[in-house]
Amino acid sequence: MTDRRNERDDERRKRKKTEEEDKSQREHKERRSDELKESWRRNHPSEQEAGGKGRPGKGGHR
């Protein structure tokens, strides 16, 4: 009886540890994604902020 209880307790501990690791990884990915979005926004200002012009040399030249 105690062997089964110990096994269940071990399984719960492992499951809890895995869930905590998954949560930590998700939070890290979300933080990294937010950082990358912010970096992109800083390095690619909107057309309004840039005076209505896009990148130089990027036109419909033929």
ABEGO torsion letter per residue (X at the ends): XAAAAAAAAAAAAAAAAAAAAAAAAAAAAAAAAAAAAAAAAAABBBAAAAGGBBBBGBBABX
